Amino acid sequence: MPSLDFNCDLGEGCGQDAAIVSHISSASIACGAHAGDAATMRELVALCLAHGVAIGAHPSFEDREHFGRRELALAPAEIHALVARQITLMANACVEAGARLHHVKPHGALYNLAARDRDVAAAIAEAVRESDPALVLYGLANSELTTAGEAAGLRVAHEAFAERAYDADGRLAPRGTPGAVIESFDNALAQVRGFVRDGVVVARDGTRVPIRADTLCLHGDRSDAAEFARGLRAALEAESVSIRAPGRDA
């Protein structure tokens, strides 16, 4: 039976976290930089524990005004420091609850920058390794971030996206460009089936791009996220896919 992690970004103020969490196997929780705060981190750690969901840190640029989706000009050393700080905050929330931090997944502009910039990717990977070498690093499939994580000796999860369109280079289509966000559940499901059945994604120009999908992401800030989560989970199980976080038993 094939296995796949199903992850969602939580703690971003969508109001649907409790409805989403029962359908996923891992959650990446905002650490206060682009969204969330100490209270939401504690609440979501407890919610994940109650549902057996693996807990991750979701560090970002410190830019709440733009929800972490604006690229900031920081040196790799500064990026290392901001990621390390946010991992520590999330790890401490886990310790307080008797839980263990499972993974780290950058957010928004930081995620996309790390996917293409080798130095930024290395800075993030080193921050993760120095925080805890047992952490899993989530990154865009076949990107500089997953390459840097592997070079640092980390376990990595190559990530594919259910409701974001791709370009022919295997990167996500930039937000704000036509078709970058997949609004239709049926179209998102068709893309997910391409990951699972064929190991490919069809880019916006029609190119079939090979893709490794260890973990499937659904963005938790969309208005219909809970509905998407429920439908995607049911569809994956109907395909006999075992849903579990990396390193966890079914």
Secondary structure as GFF3:
##gff-version 3
##sequence-region A 1 250
A	DSSP	beta_strand	3	10	.	.	.	ID=ss1
A	DSSP	alpha_helix	17	20	.	.	.	ID=ss2
A	DSSP	three_ten_helix	21	23	.	.	.	ID=ss3
A	DSSP	beta_strand	26	30	.	.	.	ID=ss4
A	DSSP	alpha_helix	38	51	.	.	.	ID=ss5
A	DSSP	beta_strand	54	58	.	.	.	ID=ss6
A	DSSP	three_ten_helix	64	66	.	.	.	ID=ss7
A	DSSP	alpha_helix	76	97	.	.	.	ID=ss8
A	DSSP	beta_strand	101	104	.	.	.	ID=ss9
A	DSSP	alpha_helix	108	116	.	.	.	ID=ss10
A	DSSP	alpha_helix	118	131	.	.	.	ID=ss11
A	DSSP	beta_strand	136	140	.	.	.	ID=ss12
A	DSSP	alpha_helix	144	151	.	.	.	ID=ss13
A	DSSP	beta_strand	155	161	.	.	.	ID=ss14
A	DSSP	alpha_helix	185	193	.	.	.	ID=ss15
A	DSSP	pi_helix	194	198	.	.	.	ID=ss16
A	DSSP	beta_strand	200	202	.	.	.	ID=ss17
A	DSSP	beta_strand	208	210	.	.	.	ID=ss18
A	DSSP	beta_strand	215	218	.	.	.	ID=ss19
A	DSSP	alpha_helix	225	238	.	.	.	ID=ss20
A	DSSP	beta_strand	242	243	.	.	.	ID=ss21
###
